[in-house]
Amino acid sequence: ILEDKSAETMEIWDDCMSFPDLLVKVSRHHSCRIVYRDQTWEEQSMDLKGDLAELLQHEIDHLDGILAVQRAIDEKSFALRSQRVHLA
């Protein structure tokens, strides 16, 4: 579960093994807290920032059945990996 999602967001070019040649510009929270259960089923939490926060938001989306293409900022937020050098 994601909690305490920051109001501050970051736009990033997300890549995913579901679409290996596709990059999708998405908006993610800069920081958040993840709440989960460990191997002994005890509730744990971890505060995340930056790249790790982005990665876990991406993976939690997968668990919820959401792909990066569904999070695209707009219709211009798609690019092939070969175009990456031209992306800002």
C-alpha positions in Angstrom: 0.0 0.0 0.0 1.3 3.5 -0.8 0.7 6.1 1.8 1.9 9.7 2.5 2.4 10.4 -1.2 4.2 13.8 -1.6 2.4 16.6 -3.4 5.8 17.1 -5.2 5.9 15.0 -8.3 8.5 14.2 -10.9 8.1 13.5 -14.6 10.3 10.6 -15.9 10.6 8.5 -19.0 9.5 5.1 -17.6 10.6 1.9 -19.2 9.1 -1.5 -18.6 9.9 -5.1 -19.5 6.3 -5.5 -20.6 7.1 -3.1 -23.5 10.9 -3.5 -24.0 11.3 -0.9 -26.8 8.9 1.7 -25.4 9.4 4.6 -23.1 6.5 6.4 -21.5 6.6 9.8 -19.8 4.8 9.5 -16.5 4.3 11.5 -13.3 5.3 9.9 -10.0 5.4 11.2 -6.5 8.8 12.3 -5.4 8.4 10.5 -2.0 6.0 8.1 -0.4 5.7 5.4 2.3 5.1 1.8 1.4 3.3 -0.4 3.9 3.8 -4.2 3.5 4.0 -7.5 5.4 7.3 -9.3 5.9 8.0 -13.0 5.8 6.4 -13.5 9.3 3.4 -11.5 8.3 4.3 -8.5 10.5 3.4 -5.1 9.1 6.3 -3.1 8.1 6.8 0.3 6.4 9.5 2.1 4.5 9.8 5.7 3.6 11.0 6.1 0.0 12.4 9.0 -2.0 13.6 9.6 -5.5 14.5 6.7 -7.8 13.4 4.1 -5.2 10.1 5.8 -4.7 9.6 5.8 -8.5 10.5 2.2 -8.9 8.2 0.9 -6.2 5.3 3.0 -7.5 5.9 1.4 -10.9 5.9 -2.1 -9.4 2.8 -1.5 -7.2 1.0 -0.3 -10.3 1.8 -3.8 -11.8 0.3 -5.5 -8.8 -2.8 -3.4 -9.2 -3.0 -4.3 -12.9 -1.8 -0.8 -14.1 0.8 -0.5 -16.9 3.0 2.6 -17.5 1.1 3.2 -20.8 -2.0 3.9 -18.7 -0.1 6.6 -16.7 1.2 8.5 -19.8 1.0 12.2 -19.2 -0.5 12.9 -22.6 -0.5 11.6 -26.2 3.0 12.9 -26.8 4.4 10.9 -23.9 5.5 7.8 -25.9 8.9 7.2 -27.6 11.0 4.3 -28.8 14.1 3.5 -26.9 16.2 4.4 -29.9 14.9 8.0 -29.6 16.1 8.3 -26.0 19.1 10.5 -26.9 16.6 13.2 -28.1 14.4 13.2 -25.1 14.7 15.8 -22.3 
